[in-house]
């Protein structure tokens, strides 16, 4: 673990001991270890100033989920073959409100991945200022290439088990990778069927005609762009005219691109798992949406319509020169080599649209080069923030207009940015968004945990 120079040896030793115990108790979960290590790096300065945050084994309790649920998900494909997947829900910390966090359907999903995502969610949700705890879930099911009927049967089987563990005052899942409006619809329908109740607030990301919120689909991408705009404003500039690269081409990437363009920037490259495209005129957003949201095609299809664009199979999207980079695909996609290339090409801002897409080695490169870096728990908090706004609307049987909800989102992201900046300055690290986000989220959760006793 990296350590702040001003921290005493006693505190460092204590934090290292905590981390060693986390690794021992959670063997074979490197992503979870990585997420905990990043937060612990920031906590040393907090414990030096406020040693009471170690009372009552608070740090140990913070690293242990309140509940970990693993279950079998059997389902039948269109040919009558039975498949068995594994389902997960990690209900990590409910001290600020009901567990809140997405469901991810992807072959890479395992318990360690879900725990890392849930751990990050605790601090992300705290930063929003809204009353929501942290959780995450999903399955190793792969929706790619499956028919709507197969996905419906899988979702119904998944919810048949999950429904007994969730509720609008207990745990409110949403979407994530592989879980969009279609999947949320099937999941909600099965929940309603099993419980015989129309509990709108039990899932977020619902359809607009049956309890969903305006801007929810756009929220994570929009929020990341709003956060970048705040970072640039703090640096004395704006998004106007900036050359931007956004990795991925899913929901987060598409709407980050949309908002960057609205704010005056130009996104020249995006990607999927097979390669990336470069369009120097700026990504044609409507074409990208048609390929990804309607056809469910591959990014290479873009050049069939825009022959002046370039498609690169494989490779690294971080080879494309830019002033702003928004990694929005998956964890650990931006490695040390990619970071070095970005720095050489003059990147000024990197903001995580995905959850932990930057490796520790890449982060060291960016920070040592003086690049402004925003971690996902701050920059991509727009999605969960708007989910909480959807919960508010469901609770009051209300529906807000797009522009009003977008304004609320913009204000929340501005507040998160301000909280990160102020906290970093308070702890002697001005401009350090990682430390500001980690401590800002931690203090709010820790104060509540201390107030409620040992539970």
TITORBA-428319 format. One record per residue (C-alpha): residue number from 1; x, y, z. Coordinates in steps of 0.001 Angstrom, whole numbers, plus 500000, padded with zeros to 6 digits. Layout:
! TITORBA-428319
+------+--------+--------+--------+
! resi !     xx !     yy !     zz !
+------+--------+--------+--------+
!  NUM !      X !      Y !      Z !
...
+------+--------+--------+--------+
END
This chain:
! TITORBA-428319
+------+--------+--------+--------+
! resi !     xx !     yy !     zz !
+------+--------+--------+--------+
!    1 ! 500000 ! 500000 ! 500000 !
!    2 ! 501099 ! 503575 ! 499246 !
!    3 ! 501257 ! 505888 ! 502249 !
!    4 ! 501069 ! 509624 ! 502917 !
!    5 ! 504409 ! 510934 ! 504189 !
!    6 ! 502933 ! 512954 ! 507057 !
!    7 ! 501344 ! 509972 ! 508801 !
!    8 ! 502930 ! 508483 ! 511925 !
!    9 ! 504425 ! 505013 ! 511897 !
!   10 ! 501882 ! 503817 ! 514458 !
!   11 ! 498912 ! 504719 ! 512279 !
!   12 ! 500535 ! 503247 ! 509182 !
!   13 ! 501204 ! 500009 ! 511018 !
!   14 ! 497622 ! 499853 ! 512221 !
!   15 ! 496178 ! 500451 ! 508725 !
!   16 ! 498560 ! 497884 ! 507194 !
!   17 ! 497386 ! 495378 ! 509796 !
!   18 ! 493752 ! 496052 ! 508861 !
!   19 ! 494569 ! 495523 ! 505198 !
!   20 ! 496473 ! 492282 ! 505816 !
!   21 ! 493433 ! 490950 ! 507639 !
!   22 ! 491157 ! 491929 ! 504735 !
!   23 ! 493378 ! 490016 ! 502299 !
!   24 ! 493542 ! 486988 ! 504601 !
!   25 ! 489780 ! 486839 ! 505087 !
!   26 ! 488968 ! 487452 ! 501416 !
!   27 ! 491484 ! 485287 ! 499587 !
!   28 ! 491442 ! 485220 ! 495785 !
!   29 ! 489529 ! 488495 ! 495386 !
!   30 ! 492077 ! 490925 ! 493855 !
!   31 ! 489555 ! 493540 ! 492727 !
!   32 ! 488152 ! 493749 ! 496253 !
!   33 ! 491668 ! 494033 ! 497696 !
!   34 ! 492418 ! 496838 ! 495201 !
!   35 ! 489303 ! 498810 ! 496155 !
!   36 ! 490029 ! 498482 ! 499883 !
!   37 ! 493695 ! 499424 ! 499430 !
!   38 ! 492767 ! 502641 ! 497627 !
!   39 ! 490428 ! 503721 ! 500419 !
!   40 ! 492879 ! 502703 ! 503157 !
!   41 ! 495585 ! 504836 ! 501571 !
!   42 ! 493401 ! 507875 ! 502245 !
!   43 ! 492246 ! 506774 ! 505695 !
!   44 ! 495682 ! 506980 ! 507297 !
!   45 ! 495499 ! 510791 ! 507461 !
!   46 ! 491969 ! 510627 ! 508884 !
!   47 ! 492948 ! 508199 ! 511647 !
!   48 ! 495964 ! 510333 ! 512484 !
!   49 ! 493701 ! 513339 ! 513067 !
!   50 ! 490639 ! 511468 ! 514384 !
!   51 ! 491725 ! 508208 ! 516088 !
!   52 ! 488167 ! 507663 ! 517367 !
!   53 ! 487269 ! 506376 ! 513885 !
!   54 ! 489083 ! 503177 ! 514828 !
!   55 ! 486879 ! 502686 ! 517922 !
!   56 ! 484563 ! 499703 ! 518134 !
!   57 ! 486418 ! 497919 ! 515315 !
!   58 ! 484769 ! 500372 ! 512908 !
!   59 ! 487295 ! 499810 ! 510107 !
!   60 ! 486948 ! 496039 ! 510403 !
!   61 ! 483150 ! 496305 ! 510340 !
!   62 ! 483290 ! 498623 ! 507345 !
!   63 ! 485234 ! 495998 ! 505379 !
!   64 ! 482843 ! 493174 ! 506220 !
!   65 ! 479522 ! 493118 ! 504315 !
!   66 ! 476422 ! 493000 ! 506469 !
!   67 ! 475119 ! 490173 ! 504287 !
!   68 ! 476407 ! 488119 ! 501328 !
!   69 ! 473832 ! 486146 ! 499358 !
!   70 ! 474774 ! 483520 ! 496746 !
!   71 ! 472157 ! 481438 ! 494976 !
!   72 ! 471536 ! 479077 ! 492066 !
!   73 ! 469754 ! 480391 ! 488970 !
!   74 ! 468418 ! 477573 ! 486738 !
!   75 ! 466762 ! 478525 ! 483434 !
!   76 ! 465785 ! 476953 ! 480114 !
!   77 ! 466961 ! 478164 ! 476703 !
!   78 ! 464833 ! 478230 ! 473529 !
!   79 ! 465905 ! 474681 ! 472641 !
!   80 ! 464775 ! 473272 ! 475966 !
!   81 ! 468277 ! 472932 ! 477421 !
!   82 ! 468654 ! 473718 ! 481127 !
!   83 ! 471448 ! 476060 ! 482215 !
!   84 ! 472609 ! 476899 ! 485722 !
!   85 ! 474159 ! 480246 ! 486636 !
!   86 ! 475140 ! 481740 ! 489947 !
!   87 ! 473435 ! 484799 ! 491436 !
!   88 ! 474881 ! 487239 ! 493954 !
!   89 ! 473711 ! 490094 ! 496151 !
!   90 ! 476143 ! 491701 ! 498604 !
!   91 ! 474292 ! 493967 ! 501020 !
!   92 ! 477306 ! 495866 ! 502219 !
!   93 ! 476337 ! 498767 ! 504454 !
!   94 ! 472908 ! 500163 ! 505325 !
!   95 ! 473882 ! 502783 ! 507902 !
!   96 ! 472721 ! 505679 ! 505696 !
!   97 ! 469669 ! 504015 ! 504172 !
!   98 ! 468507 ! 500921 ! 502258 !
!   99 ! 471174 ! 499118 ! 500294 !
!  100 ! 471438 ! 500664 ! 496834 !
!  101 ! 473467 ! 499453 ! 493874 !
!  102 ! 473174 ! 497803 ! 490501 !
!  103 ! 472926 ! 494269 ! 489168 !
!  104 ! 475576 ! 493164 ! 486661 !
!  105 ! 475016 ! 490265 ! 484222 !
!  106 ! 478380 ! 489308 ! 482727 !
!  107 ! 480529 ! 486127 ! 482577 !
!  108 ! 483231 ! 487824 ! 484690 !
!  109 ! 480942 ! 488269 ! 487701 !
!  110 ! 482041 ! 486490 ! 490860 !
!  111 ! 481832 ! 487209 ! 494568 !
!  112 ! 485040 ! 489276 ! 494623 !
!  113 ! 483838 ! 491517 ! 491791 !
!  114 ! 480488 ! 492077 ! 493496 !
!  115 ! 482181 ! 492857 ! 496816 !
!  116 ! 484523 ! 495398 ! 495234 !
!  117 ! 481574 ! 497077 ! 493537 !
!  118 ! 479540 ! 497055 ! 496752 !
!  119 ! 482423 ! 498470 ! 498794 !
!  120 ! 482875 ! 501323 ! 496300 !
!  121 ! 479120 ! 501908 ! 496365 !
!  122 ! 479153 ! 502704 ! 500089 !
!  123 ! 481293 ! 505812 ! 499602 !
!  124 ! 479799 ! 506791 ! 496269 !
!  125 ! 476300 ! 506785 ! 497733 !
!  126 ! 477449 ! 508717 ! 500786 !
!  127 ! 478960 ! 511421 ! 498554 !
!  128 ! 475600 ! 512054 ! 496873 !
!  129 ! 474228 ! 513370 ! 500165 !
!  130 ! 471145 ! 511184 ! 499692 !
!  131 ! 469896 ! 508602 ! 502255 !
!  132 ! 471091 ! 505388 ! 500591 !
!  133 ! 473404 ! 502606 ! 501719 !
!  134 ! 475731 ! 500499 ! 499591 !
!  135 ! 475185 ! 497155 ! 497891 !
!  136 ! 475732 ! 495355 ! 494595 !
!  137 ! 474702 ! 492163 ! 492857 !
!  138 ! 474519 ! 490229 ! 489628 !
!  139 ! 475209 ! 486951 ! 487918 !
!  140 ! 477731 ! 485256 ! 485644 !
!  141 ! 474937 ! 484986 ! 483037 !
!  142 ! 475852 ! 486437 ! 479624 !
!  143 ! 472902 ! 488127 ! 477867 !
!  144 ! 474837 ! 488543 ! 474605 !
!  145 ! 473393 ! 486393 ! 471841 !
!  146 ! 470383 ! 485368 ! 473915 !
!  147 ! 466815 ! 485892 ! 472747 !
!  148 ! 464385 ! 488120 ! 474622 !
!  149 ! 462524 ! 484997 ! 475761 !
!  150 ! 465707 ! 483455 ! 477174 !
!  151 ! 466614 ! 486657 ! 479002 !
!  152 ! 463074 ! 486868 ! 480382 !
!  153 ! 463244 ! 483310 ! 481729 !
!  154 ! 466644 ! 483955 ! 483288 !
!  155 ! 465465 ! 487200 ! 484928 !
!  156 ! 462353 ! 485508 ! 486299 !
!  157 ! 464425 ! 482700 ! 487805 !
!  158 ! 466917 ! 485204 ! 489237 !
!  159 ! 464164 ! 487287 ! 490857 !
!  160 ! 462395 ! 484211 ! 492220 !
!  161 ! 465253 ! 483909 ! 494697 !
!  162 ! 466289 ! 487546 ! 495016 !
!  163 ! 462809 ! 488891 ! 495831 !
!  164 ! 462883 ! 487614 ! 499407 !
!  165 ! 465987 ! 489716 ! 500152 !
!  166 ! 464966 ! 493108 ! 498716 !
!  167 ! 462339 ! 495825 ! 499233 !
!  168 ! 461968 ! 499602 ! 499018 !
!  169 ! 463036 ! 499984 ! 502669 !
!  170 ! 465594 ! 497155 ! 502591 !
!  171 ! 467508 ! 496901 ! 499311 !
!  172 ! 466824 ! 498647 ! 495993 !
!  173 ! 468746 ! 497181 ! 493025 !
!  174 ! 469220 ! 498934 ! 489675 !
!  175 ! 470948 ! 498129 ! 486390 !
!  176 ! 474634 ! 497825 ! 485560 !
!  177 ! 476595 ! 496086 ! 482792 !
!  178 ! 474258 ! 493676 ! 480972 !
!  179 ! 471184 ! 494937 ! 482819 !
!  180 ! 469226 ! 497659 ! 481044 !
!  181 ! 465590 ! 498618 ! 480721 !
!  182 ! 464593 ! 495261 ! 479232 !
!  183 ! 466084 ! 493271 ! 482102 !
!  184 ! 464735 ! 495646 ! 484773 !
!  185 ! 461266 ! 495206 ! 483250 !
!  186 ! 461413 ! 491413 ! 483444 !
!  187 ! 462809 ! 491561 ! 486992 !
!  188 ! 460146 ! 494001 ! 488192 !
!  189 ! 457342 ! 492003 ! 486568 !
!  190 ! 458428 ! 488858 ! 488391 !
!  191 ! 458787 ! 490725 ! 491701 !
!  192 ! 455246 ! 492095 ! 491317 !
!  193 ! 453955 ! 488637 ! 490483 !
!  194 ! 455625 ! 486988 ! 493475 !
!  195 ! 454727 ! 489624 ! 496063 !
!  196 ! 451268 ! 490565 ! 494781 !
!  197 ! 452146 ! 494233 ! 495314 !
!  198 ! 453046 ! 497181 ! 493095 !
!  199 ! 456114 ! 498282 ! 495023 !
!  200 ! 457535 ! 500798 ! 492547 !
!  201 ! 460487 ! 501737 ! 494751 !
!  202 ! 461974 ! 498233 ! 494860 !
!  203 ! 463910 ! 498636 ! 491588 !
!  204 ! 465177 ! 501702 ! 489749 !
!  205 ! 465788 ! 502164 ! 486056 !
!  206 ! 462173 ! 501259 ! 485293 !
!  207 ! 460270 ! 502246 ! 482168 !
!  208 ! 458937 ! 505798 ! 482110 !
!  209 ! 455325 ! 504618 ! 481856 !
!  210 ! 455507 ! 502478 ! 484994 !
!  211 ! 457449 ! 504354 ! 487641 !
!  212 ! 460750 ! 505190 ! 485993 !
!  213 ! 462520 ! 508528 ! 486207 !
!  214 ! 463441 ! 510898 ! 483429 !
!  215 ! 467245 ! 511105 ! 482991 !
!  216 ! 467888 ! 507749 ! 484731 !
!  217 ! 469160 ! 506148 ! 481513 !
!  218 ! 471410 ! 509119 ! 480823 !
!  219 ! 472421 ! 509832 ! 484415 !
!  220 ! 475796 ! 508086 ! 484844 !
!  221 ! 477189 ! 509425 ! 481581 !
!  222 ! 475683 ! 512873 ! 482063 !
!  223 ! 476992 ! 512979 ! 485618 !
!  224 ! 480547 ! 512119 ! 484546 !
!  225 ! 480476 ! 514932 ! 481983 !
!  226 ! 479116 ! 517382 ! 484569 !
!  227 ! 481910 ! 516382 ! 486952 !
!  228 ! 484556 ! 516926 ! 484265 !
!  229 ! 483067 ! 520348 ! 483540 !
!  230 ! 483439 ! 521227 ! 487237 !
!  231 ! 487063 ! 520033 ! 487230 !
!  232 ! 487838 ! 522165 ! 484178 !
!  233 ! 486088 ! 525167 ! 485731 !
!  234 ! 488260 ! 524785 ! 488840 !
!  235 ! 491312 ! 524767 ! 486548 !
!  236 ! 490149 ! 528007 ! 484941 !
!  237 ! 488838 ! 526592 ! 481671 !
!  238 ! 485751 ! 524821 ! 480273 !
!  239 ! 484637 ! 521897 ! 478130 !
!  240 ! 484334 ! 524160 ! 475116 !
!  241 ! 486573 ! 522957 ! 472297 !
!  242 ! 488144 ! 520147 ! 474318 !
!  243 ! 489159 ! 516946 ! 472508 !
!  244 ! 487735 ! 513988 ! 474459 !
!  245 ! 488091 ! 510189 ! 474358 !
!  246 ! 485420 ! 508004 ! 475974 !
!  247 ! 486063 ! 504274 ! 476212 !
!  248 ! 483151 ! 501870 ! 475888 !
!  249 ! 479950 ! 502262 ! 473886 !
!  250 ! 477357 ! 501126 ! 476390 !
!  251 ! 474908 ! 503217 ! 478326 !
!  252 ! 477483 ! 505209 ! 480313 !
!  253 ! 479686 ! 505970 ! 477310 !
!  254 ! 476833 ! 506929 ! 474980 !
!  255 ! 475384 ! 509495 ! 477350 !
!  256 ! 478762 ! 510820 ! 478452 !
!  257 ! 479377 ! 511506 ! 474756 !
!  258 ! 475981 ! 513183 ! 474441 !
!  259 ! 476536 ! 515548 ! 477367 !
!  260 ! 480154 ! 516320 ! 476428 !
!  261 ! 478893 ! 517429 ! 473005 !
!  262 ! 476150 ! 519532 ! 474629 !
!  263 ! 478776 ! 521206 ! 476833 !
!  264 ! 480936 ! 522107 ! 473823 !
!  265 ! 483516 ! 519306 ! 473762 !
!  266 ! 484211 ! 516901 ! 470898 !
!  267 ! 484405 ! 513148 ! 471523 !
!  268 ! 486628 ! 511702 ! 468801 !
!  269 ! 486841 ! 508044 ! 469890 !
!  270 ! 484875 ! 505292 ! 471631 !
!  271 ! 485189 ! 501507 ! 471795 !
!  272 ! 483804 ! 498084 ! 472557 !
!  273 ! 485473 ! 494827 ! 473561 !
!  274 ! 486643 ! 494144 ! 469978 !
!  275 ! 488261 ! 497496 ! 469109 !
!  276 ! 487752 ! 501233 ! 468828 !
!  277 ! 486751 ! 503884 ! 466297 !
!  278 ! 488179 ! 507340 ! 465691 !
!  279 ! 486046 ! 509996 ! 464017 !
!  280 ! 487900 ! 513291 ! 463897 !
!  281 ! 484698 ! 515186 ! 463121 !
!  282 ! 483217 ! 513975 ! 466394 !
!  283 ! 481312 ! 510760 ! 467065 !
!  284 ! 477928 ! 510665 ! 465306 !
!  285 ! 475813 ! 510041 ! 468375 !
!  286 ! 472595 ! 509088 ! 466614 !
!  287 ! 474426 ! 506501 ! 464528 !
!  288 ! 476161 ! 505118 ! 467632 !
!  289 ! 472814 ! 504830 ! 469443 !
!  290 ! 471261 ! 503073 ! 466450 !
!  291 ! 474113 ! 500546 ! 466284 !
!  292 ! 474278 ! 499831 ! 470009 !
!  293 ! 470755 ! 500406 ! 471328 !
!  294 ! 468681 ! 499265 ! 468344 !
!  295 ! 470743 ! 496782 ! 466336 !
!  296 ! 472812 ! 495668 ! 469367 !
!  297 ! 475714 ! 495553 ! 466925 !
!  298 ! 479473 ! 496059 ! 467132 !
!  299 ! 481388 ! 499316 ! 467022 !
!  300 ! 483063 ! 498273 ! 463754 !
!  301 ! 479682 ! 498763 ! 462027 !
!  302 ! 480179 ! 502534 ! 462452 !
!  303 ! 482690 ! 502768 ! 459592 !
!  304 ! 480205 ! 501156 ! 457176 !
!  305 ! 478164 ! 504362 ! 457419 !
!  306 ! 481025 ! 506801 ! 458070 !
!  307 ! 483894 ! 505650 ! 455829 !
!  308 ! 486020 ! 508644 ! 456861 !
!  309 ! 486165 ! 507196 ! 460390 !
!  310 ! 488872 ! 504687 ! 461336 !
!  311 ! 488298 ! 501359 ! 463061 !
!  312 ! 491142 ! 499704 ! 464975 !
!  313 ! 490653 ! 496061 ! 465941 !
!  314 ! 492055 ! 495377 ! 469391 !
!  315 ! 494688 ! 497917 ! 470348 !
!  316 ! 494290 ! 500596 ! 472986 !
!  317 ! 491896 ! 503511 ! 472706 !
!  318 ! 494291 ! 505431 ! 474950 !
!  319 ! 496632 ! 505768 ! 471950 !
!  320 ! 494226 ! 508424 ! 470627 !
!  321 ! 495458 ! 511910 ! 471677 !
!  322 ! 493034 ! 513875 ! 473844 !
!  323 ! 492791 ! 516530 ! 476536 !
!  324 ! 490082 ! 514709 ! 478501 !
!  325 ! 489747 ! 510929 ! 478952 !
!  326 ! 486657 ! 509263 ! 480405 !
!  327 ! 487202 ! 505483 ! 480843 !
!  328 ! 483655 ! 504100 ! 480833 !
!  329 ! 483919 ! 500397 ! 479963 !
!  330 ! 485015 ! 498154 ! 482847 !
!  331 ! 487414 ! 497749 ! 485760 !
!  332 ! 491178 ! 498036 ! 485188 !
!  333 ! 490889 ! 498953 ! 481495 !
!  334 ! 493321 ! 501877 ! 481754 !
!  335 ! 496720 ! 500394 ! 482578 !
!  336 ! 500150 ! 501902 ! 483120 !
!  337 ! 501062 ! 501844 ! 479422 !
!  338 ! 497815 ! 503557 ! 478490 !
!  339 ! 498342 ! 506214 ! 481161 !
!  340 ! 501880 ! 506911 ! 479950 !
!  341 ! 500577 ! 507370 ! 476409 !
!  342 ! 497823 ! 509699 ! 477572 !
!  343 ! 500349 ! 511817 ! 479484 !
!  344 ! 502722 ! 511947 ! 476510 !
!  345 ! 499833 ! 513134 ! 474330 !
!  346 ! 498904 ! 515942 ! 476717 !
!  347 ! 495870 ! 514696 ! 478646 !
!  348 ! 494757 ! 517166 ! 481316 !
!  349 ! 491793 ! 515438 ! 482970 !
!  350 ! 490874 ! 511785 ! 483532 !
!  351 ! 487491 ! 510994 ! 485086 !
!  352 ! 486242 ! 507461 ! 485711 !
!  353 ! 482865 ! 506783 ! 484112 !
!  354 ! 483125 ! 503074 ! 484974 !
!  355 ! 483830 ! 501509 ! 488377 !
!  356 ! 487577 ! 501397 ! 489100 !
!  357 ! 488671 ! 501350 ! 485412 !
!  358 ! 492150 ! 502651 ! 486302 !
!  359 ! 494842 ! 500337 ! 487647 !
!  360 ! 496931 ! 501468 ! 490640 !
!  361 ! 499986 ! 501697 ! 488378 !
!  362 ! 498131 ! 503927 ! 485915 !
!  363 ! 496893 ! 506123 ! 488735 !
!  364 ! 500465 ! 506645 ! 489958 !
!  365 ! 501507 ! 507731 ! 486456 !
!  366 ! 498644 ! 510207 ! 486158 !
!  367 ! 499101 ! 511704 ! 489606 !
!  368 ! 502879 ! 512077 ! 489246 !
!  369 ! 502300 ! 513883 ! 485928 !
!  370 ! 499895 ! 516327 ! 487580 !
!  371 ! 496846 ! 515117 ! 485677 !
!  372 ! 493563 ! 515933 ! 487423 !
!  373 ! 492047 ! 512538 ! 488222 !
!  374 ! 488493 ! 511865 ! 489441 !
!  375 ! 487726 ! 508386 ! 490859 !
!  376 ! 484520 ! 506600 ! 489918 !
!  377 ! 482996 ! 506930 ! 493379 !
!  378 ! 482763 ! 510667 ! 492648 !
!  379 ! 482663 ! 511038 ! 488858 !
!  380 ! 480147 ! 508280 ! 488099 !
!  381 ! 477838 ! 508858 ! 491064 !
!  382 ! 475200 ! 510410 ! 488800 !
!  383 ! 473550 ! 507079 ! 488094 !
!  384 ! 472878 ! 506150 ! 491695 !
!  385 ! 471972 ! 509744 ! 492537 !
!  386 ! 469241 ! 509727 ! 489909 !
!  387 ! 468144 ! 506288 ! 491109 !
!  388 ! 467598 ! 507868 ! 494515 !
!  389 ! 465601 ! 510640 ! 492823 !
!  390 ! 463502 ! 507908 ! 491177 !
!  391 ! 462906 ! 506441 ! 494644 !
!  392 ! 461728 ! 509864 ! 495841 !
!  393 ! 459243 ! 510099 ! 492974 !
!  394 ! 457970 ! 506576 ! 493615 !
!  395 ! 457496 ! 507298 ! 497328 !
!  396 ! 455443 ! 510425 ! 496585 !
!  397 ! 453602 ! 508928 ! 493576 !
!  398 ! 455049 ! 511768 ! 491495 !
!  399 ! 456806 ! 512207 ! 488142 !
!  400 ! 459248 ! 514990 ! 487329 !
!  401 ! 460062 ! 516579 ! 483980 !
!  402 ! 463341 ! 515806 ! 482195 !
!  403 ! 464795 ! 519290 ! 482596 !
!  404 ! 463976 ! 519435 ! 486315 !
!  405 ! 465594 ! 516056 ! 486973 !
!  406 ! 468613 ! 517002 ! 484863 !
!  407 ! 469004 ! 520176 ! 486920 !
!  408 ! 468870 ! 518133 ! 490125 !
!  409 ! 471551 ! 515815 ! 488730 !
!  410 ! 473780 ! 518717 ! 487714 !
!  411 ! 473471 ! 520236 ! 491194 !
!  412 ! 474269 ! 516915 ! 492904 !
!  413 ! 477405 ! 516435 ! 490772 !
!  414 ! 478486 ! 520004 ! 491496 !
!  415 ! 478001 ! 519374 ! 495211 !
!  416 ! 480016 ! 516135 ! 495068 !
!  417 ! 482808 ! 517982 ! 493279 !
!  418 ! 482761 ! 520729 ! 495878 !
!  419 ! 482814 ! 518196 ! 498708 !
!  420 ! 485847 ! 516422 ! 497198 !
!  421 ! 487740 ! 519687 ! 496692 !
!  422 ! 486973 ! 521013 ! 500192 !
!  423 ! 487890 ! 517710 ! 501895 !
!  424 ! 491186 ! 517430 ! 500009 !
!  425 ! 492083 ! 520972 ! 501082 !
!  426 ! 491049 ! 520278 ! 504687 !
!  427 ! 493436 ! 517328 ! 504848 !
!  428 ! 496352 ! 519131 ! 503227 !
!  429 ! 496113 ! 517633 ! 499712 !
!  430 ! 494517 ! 520338 ! 497539 !
!  431 ! 493415 ! 519054 ! 494147 !
!  432 ! 493572 ! 515381 ! 495197 !
!  433 ! 490132 ! 514138 ! 494140 !
!  434 ! 490900 ! 510553 ! 495197 !
!  435 ! 491644 ! 511534 ! 498782 !
!  436 ! 488760 ! 514020 ! 498826 !
!  437 ! 486246 ! 511431 ! 497609 !
!  438 ! 487458 ! 508651 ! 499886 !
!  439 ! 487537 ! 510755 ! 503035 !
!  440 ! 484371 ! 512670 ! 502201 !
!  441 ! 482416 ! 509442 ! 501834 !
!  442 ! 484116 ! 507664 ! 504733 !
!  443 ! 483512 ! 510376 ! 507335 !
!  444 ! 479784 ! 510480 ! 506653 !
!  445 ! 479458 ! 506686 ! 506922 !
!  446 ! 481778 ! 506414 ! 509924 !
!  447 ! 479929 ! 509090 ! 511905 !
!  448 ! 476658 ! 507241 ! 511378 !
!  449 ! 478224 ! 503900 ! 512322 !
!  450 ! 479618 ! 505337 ! 515548 !
!  451 ! 476267 ! 506905 ! 516327 !
!  452 ! 474376 ! 503620 ! 515969 !
!  453 ! 476695 ! 501520 ! 518103 !
!  454 ! 478196 ! 498120 ! 517374 !
!  455 ! 475787 ! 496538 ! 514882 !
+------+--------+--------+--------+
END
